């Protein structure tokens, strides 16, 4: 079996009220799908530093209280990518700014769980959103 290179990557689910920030991916992997802002970890960065940098680069937003939620293996072959990614998904709280799509994000905005359920989403986006937003919606009831 072919041994594929695995690249560390991060994404960050920023929560504002009962919404989560999503970007529409302008490039592979997951081009055209909605996902959390993120990308590759640069040399010398911690995972949390990479998540904060990617958030600023793709959306101009700031967040706080970063916490790792899960690791996801992304097989790059699905997008004809020569490498795989080990994606660490972070949750964070909105800390300021208005989302502006930049870098490899086509759009950037906050969405409710109901809106996300109707959108073309990458991988585990909805299950992460349910994990983070579900308790907020249940507390309201």
N, CA, C and O atoms as CSV, one atom per row, in Angstrom:
chain,resi,resn,atom,element,x,y,z
A,1,UNK,N,N,0.845,-1.193,0.000
A,1,UNK,CA,C,0.000,0.000,0.000
A,1,UNK,C,C,0.882,1.244,0.000
A,1,UNK,O,O,1.892,1.304,0.701
A,2,UNK,N,N,0.493,2.217,-0.780
A,2,UNK,CA,C,1.233,3.464,-0.921
A,2,UNK,C,C,1.232,4.260,0.390
A,2,UNK,O,O,0.186,4.445,1.012
A,3,UNK,N,N,2.408,4.723,0.796
A,3,UNK,CA,C,2.537,5.575,1.982
A,3,UNK,C,C,2.394,7.025,1.544
A,3,UNK,O,O,3.197,7.512,0.749
A,4,UNK,N,N,1.377,7.726,2.054
A,4,UNK,CA,C,1.137,9.116,1.666
A,4,UNK,C,C,1.650,10.054,2.749
A,4,UNK,O,O,1.583,9.746,3.939
A,5,UNK,N,N,2.157,11.192,2.322
A,5,UNK,CA,C,2.613,12.208,3.256
A,5,UNK,C,C,1.405,12.825,3.954
A,5,UNK,O,O,0.389,13.105,3.319
A,6,UNK,N,N,1.523,13.036,5.268
A,6,UNK,CA,C,0.444,13.633,6.048
A,6,UNK,C,C,0.897,15.014,6.521
A,6,UNK,O,O,1.920,15.146,7.192
A,7,UNK,N,N,0.127,16.034,6.165
A,7,UNK,CA,C,0.423,17.426,6.491
A,7,UNK,C,C,-0.474,17.871,7.647
A,7,UNK,O,O,-1.688,17.679,7.585
A,8,UNK,N,N,0.104,18.468,8.712
A,8,UNK,CA,C,-0.753,18.984,9.789
A,8,UNK,C,C,-1.510,20.231,9.329
A,8,UNK,O,O,-0.946,21.109,8.676
A,9,UNK,N,N,-2.781,20.291,9.678
A,9,UNK,CA,C,-3.633,21.417,9.313
A,9,UNK,C,C,-4.598,21.695,10.460
A,9,UNK,O,O,-4.777,20.869,11.355
A,10,UNK,N,N,-5.210,22.862,10.416
A,10,UNK,CA,C,-6.144,23.269,11.466
A,10,UNK,C,C,-7.372,23.920,10.832
A,10,UNK,O,O,-7.320,24.399,9.699
A,11,UNK,N,N,-8.462,23.930,11.571
A,11,UNK,CA,C,-9.614,24.756,11.242
A,11,UNK,C,C,-10.206,25.232,12.560
A,11,UNK,O,O,-9.945,24.660,13.618
A,12,UNK,N,N,-11.009,26.294,12.477
A,12,UNK,CA,C,-11.562,26.851,13.714
A,12,UNK,C,C,-13.031,27.198,13.524
A,12,UNK,O,O,-13.403,27.945,12.619
A,13,UNK,N,N,-13.859,26.633,14.405
A,13,UNK,CA,C,-15.289,26.906,14.430
A,13,UNK,C,C,-15.510,28.043,15.423
A,13,UNK,O,O,-15.475,27.836,16.636
A,14,UNK,N,N,-15.737,29.239,14.900
A,14,UNK,CA,C,-15.945,30.413,15.749
A,14,UNK,C,C,-17.438,30.555,16.014
A,14,UNK,O,O,-18.250,30.581,15.089
A,15,UNK,N,N,-17.783,30.648,17.304
A,15,UNK,CA,C,-19.179,30.748,17.711
A,15,UNK,C,C,-19.505,32.181,18.113
A,15,UNK,O,O,-18.798,32.786,18.919
A,16,UNK,N,N,-20.580,32.717,17.545
A,16,UNK,CA,C,-21.104,34.033,17.922
A,16,UNK,C,C,-22.593,33.864,18.167
A,16,UNK,O,O,-23.369,33.649,17.235
A,17,UNK,N,N,-22.984,33.963,19.436
A,17,UNK,CA,C,-24.384,33.725,19.786
A,17,UNK,C,C,-24.769,32.303,19.448
A,17,UNK,O,O,-24.147,31.353,19.923
A,18,UNK,N,N,-25.806,32.153,18.618
A,18,UNK,CA,C,-26.253,30.825,18.195
A,18,UNK,C,C,-25.866,30.539,16.751
A,18,UNK,O,O,-26.562,29.817,16.038
A,19,UNK,N,N,-24.737,31.121,16.330
A,19,UNK,CA,C,-24.270,30.924,14.959
A,19,UNK,C,C,-22.804,30.508,14.959
A,19,UNK,O,O,-22.072,30.735,15.923
A,20,UNK,N,N,-22.397,29.896,13.853
A,20,UNK,CA,C,-20.996,29.506,13.654
A,20,UNK,C,C,-20.514,30.099,12.335
A,20,UNK,O,O,-21.276,30.222,11.376
A,21,UNK,N,N,-19.240,30.463,12.307
A,21,UNK,CA,C,-18.623,31.046,11.121
A,21,UNK,C,C,-18.248,29.958,10.124
A,21,UNK,O,O,-17.624,28.958,10.479
A,22,UNK,N,N,-18.637,30.169,8.873
A,22,UNK,CA,C,-18.234,29.272,7.790
A,22,UNK,C,C,-17.694,30.095,6.633
A,22,UNK,O,O,-18.110,31.233,6.411
A,23,UNK,N,N,-16.768,29.506,5.907
A,23,UNK,CA,C,-16.276,30.089,4.657
A,23,UNK,C,C,-16.600,29.117,3.531
A,23,UNK,O,O,-16.651,27.904,3.734
A,24,UNK,N,N,-16.817,29.665,2.350
A,24,UNK,CA,C,-16.959,28.809,1.161
A,24,UNK,C,C,-15.569,28.662,0.579
A,24,UNK,O,O,-14.935,29.654,0.219
A,25,UNK,N,N,-15.089,27.429,0.483
A,25,UNK,CA,C,-13.721,27.149,0.053
A,25,UNK,C,C,-13.548,27.454,-1.433
A,25,UNK,O,O,-14.301,26.967,-2.276
A,26,UNK,N,N,-12.538,28.274,-1.731
A,26,UNK,CA,C,-12.262,28.661,-3.112
A,26,UNK,C,C,-11.305,27.692,-3.806
A,26,UNK,O,O,-11.197,27.694,-5.033
A,27,UNK,N,N,-10.605,26.855,-3.013
A,27,UNK,CA,C,-9.632,25.905,-3.582
A,27,UNK,C,C,-9.770,24.539,-2.906
A,27,UNK,O,O,-10.350,24.407,-1.829
A,28,UNK,N,N,-9.225,23.548,-3.571
A,28,UNK,CA,C,-9.173,22.198,-3.000
A,28,UNK,C,C,-8.250,22.208,-1.784
A,28,UNK,O,O,-7.333,23.027,-1.734
A,29,UNK,N,N,-8.452,21.346,-0.820
A,29,UNK,CA,C,-9.539,20.361,-0.761
A,29,UNK,C,C,-10.874,21.019,-0.406
A,29,UNK,O,O,-10.912,22.105,0.172
A,30,UNK,N,N,-11.938,20.358,-0.754
A,30,UNK,CA,C,-13.305,20.795,-0.446
A,30,UNK,C,C,-13.718,22.071,-1.171
A,30,UNK,O,O,-14.546,22.825,-0.660
A,31,UNK,N,N,-13.165,22.325,-2.337
A,31,UNK,CA,C,-13.522,23.512,-3.111
A,31,UNK,C,C,-15.027,23.557,-3.342
A,31,UNK,O,O,-15.638,22.553,-3.707
A,32,UNK,N,N,-15.629,24.743,-3.124
A,32,UNK,CA,C,-17.051,24.935,-3.337
A,32,UNK,C,C,-17.919,24.534,-2.163
A,32,UNK,O,O,-19.123,24.791,-2.170
A,33,UNK,N,N,-17.333,23.907,-1.154
A,33,UNK,CA,C,-18.089,23.513,0.031
A,33,UNK,C,C,-17.875,24.529,1.144
A,33,UNK,O,O,-16.886,25.261,1.158
A,34,UNK,N,N,-18.818,24.557,2.072
A,34,UNK,CA,C,-18.691,25.424,3.236
A,34,UNK,C,C,-17.957,24.667,4.334
A,34,UNK,O,O,-18.234,23.498,4.599
A,35,UNK,N,N,-17.019,25.355,4.963
A,35,UNK,CA,C,-16.177,24.738,5.993
A,35,UNK,C,C,-15.762,25.817,6.987
A,35,UNK,O,O,-16.043,27.002,6.803
A,36,UNK,N,N,-15.097,25.382,8.026
A,36,UNK,CA,C,-14.526,26.342,8.965
A,36,UNK,C,C,-13.226,26.877,8.378
A,36,UNK,O,O,-12.516,26.144,7.690
A,37,UNK,N,N,-12.902,28.146,8.639
A,37,UNK,CA,C,-11.641,28.671,8.121
A,37,UNK,C,C,-10.468,27.860,8.654
A,37,UNK,O,O,-10.484,27.404,9.798
A,38,UNK,N,N,-9.461,27.686,7.825
A,38,UNK,CA,C,-8.305,26.923,8.272
A,38,UNK,C,C,-7.328,26.686,7.155
A,38,UNK,O,O,-7.515,27.141,6.026
A,39,UNK,N,N,-6.277,25.960,7.493
A,39,UNK,CA,C,-5.254,25.650,6.510
A,39,UNK,C,C,-4.084,24.946,7.146
A,39,UNK,O,O,-4.175,24.433,8.262
A,40,UNK,N,N,-2.987,24.927,6.428
A,40,UNK,CA,C,-1.793,24.209,6.877
A,40,UNK,C,C,-1.105,24.930,8.029
A,40,UNK,O,O,-1.127,26.157,8.126
A,41,UNK,N,N,-0.496,24.134,8.895
A,41,UNK,CA,C,0.311,24.654,9.999
A,41,UNK,C,C,1.679,25.013,9.430
A,41,UNK,O,O,2.296,24.211,8.729
A,42,UNK,N,N,2.151,26.222,9.734
A,42,UNK,CA,C,3.464,26.655,9.262
A,42,UNK,C,C,4.547,26.252,10.257
A,42,UNK,O,O,4.273,26.052,11.440
A,43,UNK,N,N,5.765,26.137,9.772
A,43,UNK,CA,C,6.900,25.743,10.602
A,43,UNK,C,C,7.024,26.659,11.818
A,43,UNK,O,O,6.996,27.882,11.685
A,44,UNK,N,N,7.161,26.067,12.994
A,44,UNK,CA,C,7.342,26.822,14.226
A,44,UNK,C,C,6.053,27.241,14.916
A,44,UNK,O,O,6.105,27.769,16.027
A,45,UNK,N,N,4.893,27.022,14.293
A,45,UNK,CA,C,3.617,27.393,14.898
A,45,UNK,C,C,3.064,26.262,15.753
A,45,UNK,O,O,3.251,25.085,15.442
A,46,UNK,N,N,2.384,26.628,16.830
A,46,UNK,CA,C,1.560,25.645,17.532
A,46,UNK,C,C,0.272,25.504,16.734
A,46,UNK,O,O,-0.009,26.321,15.857
A,47,UNK,N,N,-0.499,24.488,17.029
A,47,UNK,CA,C,-1.765,24.312,16.327
A,47,UNK,C,C,-2.693,25.493,16.587
A,47,UNK,O,O,-3.349,25.971,15.661
A,48,UNK,N,N,-2.764,25.977,17.837
A,48,UNK,CA,C,-3.636,27.106,18.171
A,48,UNK,C,C,-3.178,28.384,17.472
A,48,UNK,O,O,-4.014,29.172,17.028
A,49,UNK,N,N,-1.877,28.603,17.369
A,49,UNK,CA,C,-1.365,29.776,16.655
A,49,UNK,C,C,-1.745,29.708,15.178
A,49,UNK,O,O,-2.122,30.716,14.579
A,50,UNK,N,N,-1.645,28.526,14.603
A,50,UNK,CA,C,-2.012,28.351,13.195
A,50,UNK,C,C,-3.505,28.616,12.993
A,50,UNK,O,O,-3.894,29.239,12.005
A,51,UNK,N,N,-4.336,28.152,13.916
A,51,UNK,CA,C,-5.782,28.378,13.807
A,51,UNK,C,C,-6.098,29.870,13.853
A,51,UNK,O,O,-6.905,30.355,13.061
A,52,UNK,N,N,-5.468,30.603,14.777
A,52,UNK,CA,C,-5.702,32.047,14.891
A,52,UNK,C,C,-5.215,32.784,13.644
A,52,UNK,O,O,-5.883,33.702,13.168
A,53,UNK,N,N,-4.064,32.393,13.115
A,53,UNK,CA,C,-3.531,33.019,11.904
A,53,UNK,C,C,-4.445,32.771,10.716
A,53,UNK,O,O,-4.773,33.700,9.977
A,54,UNK,N,N,-4.858,31.519,10.528
A,54,UNK,CA,C,-5.732,31.185,9.402
A,54,UNK,C,C,-7.060,31.941,9.502
A,54,UNK,O,O,-7.580,32.413,8.491
A,55,UNK,N,N,-7.608,32.058,10.711
A,55,UNK,CA,C,-8.856,32.796,10.903
A,55,UNK,C,C,-8.690,34.242,10.457
A,55,UNK,O,O,-9.530,34.767,9.726
A,56,UNK,N,N,-7.608,34.892,10.893
A,56,UNK,CA,C,-7.361,36.282,10.501
A,56,UNK,C,C,-7.140,36.403,8.996
A,56,UNK,O,O,-7.678,37.311,8.364
A,57,UNK,N,N,-6.344,35.487,8.411
A,57,UNK,CA,C,-6.051,35.551,6.973
A,57,UNK,C,C,-7.299,35.364,6.112
A,57,UNK,O,O,-7.461,36.047,5.101
A,58,UNK,N,N,-8.176,34.447,6.503
A,58,UNK,CA,C,-9.331,34.121,5.667
A,58,UNK,C,C,-10.536,35.006,5.917
A,58,UNK,O,O,-11.370,35.173,5.027
A,59,UNK,N,N,-10.649,35.588,7.130
A,59,UNK,CA,C,-11.882,36.313,7.470
A,59,UNK,C,C,-11.656,37.675,8.116
A,59,UNK,O,O,-12.586,38.480,8.160
A,60,UNK,N,N,-10.457,37.965,8.620
A,60,UNK,CA,C,-10.203,39.213,9.325
A,60,UNK,C,C,-10.716,39.236,10.745
A,60,UNK,O,O,-10.607,40.263,11.416
A,61,UNK,N,N,-11.275,38.130,11.230
A,61,UNK,CA,C,-11.858,38.076,12.572
A,61,UNK,C,C,-10.839,37.693,13.637
A,61,UNK,O,O,-9.794,37.111,13.346
A,62,UNK,N,N,-11.171,38.034,14.871
A,62,UNK,CA,C,-10.426,37.592,16.043
A,62,UNK,C,C,-11.329,36.708,16.881
A,62,UNK,O,O,-12.546,36.893,16.918
A,63,UNK,N,N,-10.714,35.741,17.554
A,63,UNK,CA,C,-11.454,34.840,18.433
A,63,UNK,C,C,-10.644,34.638,19.705
A,63,UNK,O,O,-9.475,35.016,19.780
A,64,UNK,N,N,-11.279,34.039,20.698
A,64,UNK,CA,C,-10.613,33.756,21.976
A,64,UNK,C,C,-11.058,32.386,22.469
A,64,UNK,O,O,-11.962,31.762,21.914
A,65,UNK,N,N,-10.402,31.946,23.516
A,65,UNK,CA,C,-10.749,30.667,24.162
A,65,UNK,C,C,-10.670,29.484,23.196
A,65,UNK,O,O,-11.586,28.664,23.137
A,66,UNK,N,N,-9.576,29.401,22.444
A,66,UNK,CA,C,-9.366,28.288,21.517
A,66,UNK,C,C,-9.255,26.977,22.287
A,66,UNK,O,O,-8.555,26.900,23.297
A,67,UNK,N,N,-9.953,25.939,21.801
A,67,UNK,CA,C,-9.847,24.605,22.397
A,67,UNK,C,C,-9.963,23.565,21.291
A,67,UNK,O,O,-10.842,23.640,20.432
A,68,UNK,N,N,-9.056,22.595,21.333
A,68,UNK,CA,C,-9.078,21.533,20.328
A,68,UNK,C,C,-10.298,20.647,20.571
A,68,UNK,O,O,-10.569,20.253,21.705
A,69,UNK,N,N,-11.032,20.336,19.499
A,69,UNK,CA,C,-12.246,19.524,19.598
A,69,UNK,C,C,-12.045,18.110,19.085
A,69,UNK,O,O,-12.482,17.150,19.720
A,70,UNK,N,N,-11.387,17.972,17.939
A,70,UNK,CA,C,-11.189,16.646,17.347
A,70,UNK,C,C,-10.133,16.699,16.259
A,70,UNK,O,O,-9.815,17.763,15.727
A,71,UNK,N,N,-9.601,15.538,15.940
A,71,UNK,CA,C,-8.670,15.374,14.826
A,71,UNK,C,C,-9.371,14.567,13.740
A,71,UNK,O,O,-10.050,13.578,14.017
A,72,UNK,N,N,-9.194,15.010,12.503
A,72,UNK,CA,C,-9.832,14.355,11.368
A,72,UNK,C,C,-8.780,14.074,10.307
A,72,UNK,O,O,-8.027,14.969,9.924
A,73,UNK,N,N,-8.725,12.835,9.832
A,73,UNK,CA,C,-7.827,12.485,8.741
A,73,UNK,C,C,-8.559,12.766,7.436
A,73,UNK,O,O,-9.656,12.256,7.209
A,74,UNK,N,N,-7.938,13.591,6.569
A,74,UNK,CA,C,-8.523,13.924,5.270
A,74,UNK,C,C,-7.680,13.266,4.186
A,74,UNK,O,O,-6.507,13.590,4.003
A,75,UNK,N,N,-8.296,12.349,3.484
A,75,UNK,CA,C,-7.622,11.644,2.401
A,75,UNK,C,C,-7.631,12.543,1.172
A,75,UNK,O,O,-8.685,12.781,0.583
A,76,UNK,N,N,-6.472,13.037,0.786
A,76,UNK,CA,C,-6.356,13.963,-0.324
A,76,UNK,C,C,-6.708,13.377,-1.672
A,76,UNK,O,O,-6.962,14.119,-2.621
A,77,UNK,N,N,-6.728,12.055,-1.776
A,77,UNK,CA,C,-7.043,11.424,-3.066
A,77,UNK,C,C,-8.433,11.800,-3.569
A,77,UNK,O,O,-8.667,11.828,-4.777
A,78,UNK,N,N,-9.346,12.085,-2.661
A,78,UNK,CA,C,-10.710,12.446,-3.067
A,78,UNK,C,C,-10.723,13.711,-3.918
A,78,UNK,O,O,-11.593,13.874,-4.775
A,79,UNK,N,N,-9.757,14.616,-3.686
A,79,UNK,CA,C,-9.644,15.860,-4.453
A,79,UNK,C,C,-8.425,15.851,-5.365
A,79,UNK,O,O,-7.958,16.910,-5.787
A,80,UNK,N,N,-7.903,14.662,-5.673
A,80,UNK,CA,C,-6.694,14.524,-6.487
A,80,UNK,C,C,-5.506,15.292,-5.902
A,80,UNK,O,O,-4.671,15.822,-6.635
A,81,UNK,N,N,-5.449,15.339,-4.574
A,81,UNK,CA,C,-4.336,15.983,-3.871
A,81,UNK,C,C,-3.244,14.941,-3.631
A,81,UNK,O,O,-3.559,13.789,-3.331
A,82,UNK,N,N,-1.977,15.314,-3.755
A,82,UNK,CA,C,-0.889,14.349,-3.584
A,82,UNK,C,C,-0.599,13.988,-2.128
A,82,UNK,O,O,0.186,13.078,-1.863
A,83,UNK,N,N,-1.233,14.701,-1.170
A,83,UNK,CA,C,-0.970,14.449,0.247
A,83,UNK,C,C,-2.286,14.309,1.001
A,83,UNK,O,O,-3.351,14.663,0.495
A,84,UNK,N,N,-2.192,13.789,2.214
A,84,UNK,CA,C,-3.321,13.744,3.141
A,84,UNK,C,C,-3.098,14.818,4.196
A,84,UNK,O,O,-2.001,15.362,4.321
A,85,UNK,N,N,-4.140,15.114,4.947
A,85,UNK,CA,C,-4.049,16.118,6.007
A,85,UNK,C,C,-4.534,15.524,7.314
A,85,UNK,O,O,-5.489,14.747,7.335
A,86,UNK,N,N,-3.873,15.893,8.410
A,86,UNK,CA,C,-4.383,15.605,9.740
A,86,UNK,C,C,-4.899,16.928,10.263
A,86,UNK,O,O,-4.122,17.784,10.686
A,87,UNK,N,N,-6.216,17.094,10.233
A,87,UNK,CA,C,-6.872,18.345,10.566
A,87,UNK,C,C,-7.282,18.343,12.030
A,87,UNK,O,O,-8.040,17.478,12.469
A,88,UNK,N,N,-6.775,19.321,12.786
A,88,UNK,CA,C,-7.218,19.531,14.159
A,88,UNK,C,C,-8.263,20.636,14.126
A,88,UNK,O,O,-7.974,21.762,13.720
A,89,UNK,N,N,-9.481,20.310,14.556
A,89,UNK,CA,C,-10.581,21.271,14.566
A,89,UNK,C,C,-10.637,21.917,15.944
A,89,UNK,O,O,-10.695,21.236,16.968
A,90,UNK,N,N,-10.620,23.257,15.944
A,90,UNK,CA,C,-10.724,24.023,17.184
A,90,UNK,C,C,-12.102,24.658,17.269
A,90,UNK,O,O,-12.730,24.955,16.253
A,91,UNK,N,N,-12.559,24.861,18.495
A,91,UNK,CA,C,-13.704,25.710,18.771
A,91,UNK,C,C,-13.155,26.980,19.386
A,91,UNK,O,O,-12.135,26.945,20.074
A,92,UNK,N,N,-13.819,28.108,19.146
A,92,UNK,CA,C,-13.385,29.376,19.726
A,92,UNK,C,C,-14.589,30.305,19.814
A,92,UNK,O,O,-15.590,30.123,19.122
A,93,UNK,N,N,-14.466,31.307,20.683
A,93,UNK,CA,C,-15.519,32.297,20.853
A,93,UNK,C,C,-15.191,33.552,20.050
A,93,UNK,O,O,-14.047,34.007,20.038
A,94,UNK,N,N,-16.172,34.093,19.397
A,94,UNK,CA,C,-16.026,35.327,18.626
A,94,UNK,C,C,-15.508,36.431,19.544
A,94,UNK,O,O,-15.993,36.592,20.664
A,95,UNK,N,N,-14.513,37.198,19.060
A,95,UNK,CA,C,-13.930,38.269,19.871
A,95,UNK,C,C,-13.945,39.619,19.167
A,95,UNK,O,O,-13.584,40.625,19.778
A,96,UNK,N,N,-14.352,39.674,17.901
A,96,UNK,CA,C,-14.436,40.971,17.247
A,96,UNK,C,C,-14.215,40.936,15.763
A,96,UNK,O,O,-13.603,40.017,15.218
A,97,UNK,N,N,-14.740,41.986,15.108
A,97,UNK,CA,C,-14.594,42.144,13.674
A,97,UNK,C,C,-15.825,41.658,12.928
A,97,UNK,O,O,-16.698,40.996,13.488
A,98,UNK,N,N,-15.868,42.007,11.652
A,98,UNK,CA,C,-16.911,41.508,10.760
A,98,UNK,C,C,-16.250,40.636,9.707
A,98,UNK,O,O,-15.199,41.000,9.180
A,99,UNK,N,N,-16.848,39.482,9.386
A,99,UNK,CA,C,-16.206,38.572,8.445
A,99,UNK,C,C,-16.102,39.143,7.036
A,99,UNK,O,O,-17.085,39.610,6.459
A,100,UNK,N,N,-14.890,39.093,6.500
A,100,UNK,CA,C,-14.616,39.501,5.131
A,100,UNK,C,C,-13.810,38.370,4.494
A,100,UNK,O,O,-12.735,38.021,4.982
A,101,UNK,N,N,-14.323,37.803,3.413
A,101,UNK,CA,C,-13.638,36.688,2.754
A,101,UNK,C,C,-12.328,37.164,2.145
A,101,UNK,O,O,-12.277,38.195,1.474
A,102,UNK,N,N,-11.267,36.396,2.389
A,102,UNK,CA,C,-9.942,36.727,1.880
A,102,UNK,C,C,-9.157,35.441,1.715
A,102,UNK,O,O,-9.659,34.363,2.033
A,103,UNK,N,N,-7.934,35.539,1.224
A,103,UNK,CA,C,-7.054,34.390,1.041
A,103,UNK,C,C,-7.772,33.348,0.181
A,103,UNK,O,O,-8.146,33.652,-0.952
A,104,UNK,N,N,-7.976,32.124,0.691
A,104,UNK,CA,C,-8.639,31.114,-0.152
A,104,UNK,C,C,-10.102,30.903,0.232
A,104,UNK,O,O,-10.671,29.846,-0.042
A,105,UNK,N,N,-10.718,31.914,0.870
A,105,UNK,CA,C,-12.148,31.868,1.176
A,105,UNK,C,C,-12.908,32.693,0.143
A,105,UNK,O,O,-12.551,33.837,-0.135
A,106,UNK,N,N,-13.957,32.103,-0.420
A,106,UNK,CA,C,-14.788,32.803,-1.403
A,106,UNK,C,C,-15.824,33.689,-0.710
A,106,UNK,O,O,-16.099,34.802,-1.157
A,107,UNK,N,N,-16.397,33.180,0.389
A,107,UNK,CA,C,-17.341,33.939,1.207
A,107,UNK,C,C,-17.047,33.624,2.668
A,107,UNK,O,O,-16.407,32.619,2.977
A,108,UNK,N,N,-17.519,34.494,3.570
A,108,UNK,CA,C,-17.371,34.273,5.012
A,108,UNK,C,C,-18.566,34.898,5.713
A,108,UNK,O,O,-18.840,36.085,5.536
A,109,UNK,N,N,-19.289,34.095,6.520
A,109,UNK,CA,C,-20.462,34.593,7.228
A,109,UNK,C,C,-20.807,33.632,8.369
A,109,UNK,O,O,-20.319,32.503,8.426
A,110,UNK,N,N,-21.662,34.116,9.272
A,110,UNK,CA,C,-22.140,33.300,10.382
A,110,UNK,C,C,-23.486,32.679,10.006
A,110,UNK,O,O,-24.326,33.332,9.386
A,111,UNK,N,N,-23.686,31.401,10.391
A,111,UNK,CA,C,-24.889,30.661,10.044
A,111,UNK,C,C,-25.433,29.912,11.256
A,111,UNK,O,O,-24.680,29.496,12.136
A,112,UNK,N,N,-26.764,29.748,11.282
A,112,UNK,CA,C,-27.404,28.939,12.308
A,112,UNK,C,C,-27.315,27.465,11.917
A,112,UNK,O,O,-26.968,27.133,10.784
A,113,UNK,N,N,-27.631,26.595,12.861
A,113,UNK,CA,C,-27.669,25.156,12.562
A,113,UNK,C,C,-28.687,24.855,11.464
A,113,UNK,O,O,-28.416,24.052,10.572
A,114,UNK,N,N,-29.842,25.487,11.524
A,114,UNK,CA,C,-30.878,25.241,10.512
A,114,UNK,C,C,-30.389,25.639,9.119
A,114,UNK,O,O,-30.637,24.925,8.147
A,115,UNK,N,N,-29.697,26.770,9.018
A,115,UNK,CA,C,-29.160,27.189,7.726
A,115,UNK,C,C,-28.100,26.207,7.239
A,115,UNK,O,O,-28.070,25.856,6.060
A,116,UNK,N,N,-27.223,25.762,8.154
A,116,UNK,CA,C,-26.159,24.827,7.774
A,116,UNK,C,C,-26.714,23.514,7.252
A,116,UNK,O,O,-26.135,22.908,6.351
A,117,UNK,N,N,-27.822,23.075,7.806
A,117,UNK,CA,C,-28.408,21.795,7.398
A,117,UNK,C,C,-28.812,21.799,5.933
A,117,UNK,O,O,-28.957,20.733,5.336
A,118,UNK,N,N,-28.999,22.984,5.336
A,118,UNK,CA,C,-29.412,23.111,3.938
A,118,UNK,C,C,-28.254,23.429,2.991
A,118,UNK,O,O,-28.468,23.589,1.790
A,119,UNK,N,N,-27.031,23.520,3.517
A,119,UNK,CA,C,-25.877,23.957,2.721
A,119,UNK,C,C,-24.975,22.784,2.346
A,119,UNK,O,O,-24.970,21.763,3.034
A,120,UNK,N,N,-24.208,22.922,1.258
A,120,UNK,CA,C,-23.202,21.897,0.933
A,120,UNK,C,C,-21.988,22.071,1.853
A,120,UNK,O,O,-21.193,22.996,1.685
A,121,UNK,N,N,-21.862,21.176,2.814
A,121,UNK,CA,C,-20.830,21.292,3.845
A,121,UNK,C,C,-19.720,20.269,3.653
A,121,UNK,O,O,-19.956,19.165,3.163
A,122,UNK,N,N,-18.525,20.643,4.039
A,122,UNK,CA,C,-17.387,19.717,4.043
A,122,UNK,C,C,-17.479,18.809,5.262
A,122,UNK,O,O,-17.925,19.227,6.331
A,123,UNK,N,N,-17.055,17.569,5.089
A,123,UNK,CA,C,-16.837,16.602,6.162
A,123,UNK,C,C,-17.691,16.709,7.407
A,123,UNK,O,O,-18.913,16.567,7.351
A,124,UNK,N,N,-17.030,16.966,8.548
A,124,UNK,CA,C,-17.676,16.952,9.859
A,124,UNK,C,C,-18.211,18.308,10.293
A,124,UNK,O,O,-18.474,18.500,11.480
A,125,UNK,N,N,-18.381,19.249,9.381
A,125,UNK,CA,C,-18.789,20.610,9.749
A,125,UNK,C,C,-20.083,20.608,10.560
A,125,UNK,O,O,-20.148,21.251,11.608
A,126,UNK,N,N,-21.106,19.903,10.099
A,126,UNK,CA,C,-22.391,19.926,10.795
A,126,UNK,C,C,-22.289,19.284,12.171
A,126,UNK,O,O,-22.851,19.813,13.130
A,127,UNK,N,N,-21.590,18.160,12.297
A,127,UNK,CA,C,-21.507,17.509,13.609
A,127,UNK,C,C,-20.738,18.372,14.612
A,127,UNK,O,O,-21.069,18.376,15.798
A,128,UNK,N,N,-19.716,19.101,14.153
A,128,UNK,CA,C,-19.001,20.024,15.046
A,128,UNK,C,C,-19.936,21.153,15.463
A,128,UNK,O,O,-19.972,21.525,16.636
A,129,UNK,N,N,-20.691,21.701,14.517
A,129,UNK,CA,C,-21.633,22.780,14.829
A,129,UNK,C,C,-22.694,22.306,15.814
A,129,UNK,O,O,-23.054,23.036,16.737
A,130,UNK,N,N,-23.194,21.094,15.626
A,130,UNK,CA,C,-24.192,20.549,16.557
A,130,UNK,C,C,-23.602,20.395,17.948
A,130,UNK,O,O,-24.274,20.665,18.944
A,131,UNK,N,N,-22.353,19.964,18.019
A,131,UNK,CA,C,-21.672,19.809,19.310
A,131,UNK,C,C,-21.550,21.155,20.028
A,131,UNK,O,O,-21.733,21.234,21.243
A,132,UNK,N,N,-21.241,22.209,19.273
A,132,UNK,CA,C,-21.021,23.522,19.871
A,132,UNK,C,C,-22.303,24.327,20.064
A,132,UNK,O,O,-22.456,25.004,21.081
A,133,UNK,N,N,-23.223,24.262,19.106
A,133,UNK,CA,C,-24.432,25.082,19.164
A,133,UNK,C,C,-25.635,24.361,19.761
A,133,UNK,O,O,-26.537,25.009,20.293
A,134,UNK,N,N,-25.664,23.042,19.684
A,134,UNK,CA,C,-26.798,22.279,20.213
A,134,UNK,C,C,-27.120,22.604,21.661
A,134,UNK,O,O,-28.279,22.869,21.982
A,135,UNK,N,N,-26.114,22.591,22.559
A,135,UNK,CA,C,-26.398,22.919,23.966
A,135,UNK,C,C,-26.977,24.337,24.141
A,135,UNK,O,O,-27.795,24.559,25.034
A,136,UNK,N,N,-26.562,25.286,23.305
A,136,UNK,CA,C,-27.088,26.655,23.398
A,136,UNK,C,C,-28.563,26.682,23.022
A,136,UNK,O,O,-29.365,27.349,23.676
A,137,UNK,N,N,-28.917,25.954,21.963
A,137,UNK,CA,C,-30.312,25.925,21.526
A,137,UNK,C,C,-31.187,25.170,22.509
A,137,UNK,O,O,-32.330,25.558,22.750
A,138,UNK,N,N,-30.654,24.082,23.084
A,138,UNK,CA,C,-31.423,23.315,24.062
A,138,UNK,C,C,-31.653,24.117,25.337
A,138,UNK,O,O,-32.706,23.984,25.960
A,139,UNK,N,N,-30.694,24.943,25.736
A,139,UNK,CA,C,-30.831,25.754,26.952
A,139,UNK,C,C,-31.910,26.809,26.778
A,139,UNK,O,O,-32.525,27.236,27.755
A,140,UNK,N,N,-32.144,27.232,25.545
A,140,UNK,CA,C,-33.146,28.249,25.249
A,140,UNK,C,C,-34.560,27.701,25.376
A,140,UNK,O,O,-35.499,28.451,25.640
A,141,UNK,N,N,-34.707,26.417,25.192
A,141,UNK,CA,C,-36.053,25.811,25.170
A,141,UNK,C,C,-36.636,25.686,26.540
A,141,UNK,O,O,-37.756,25.198,26.692
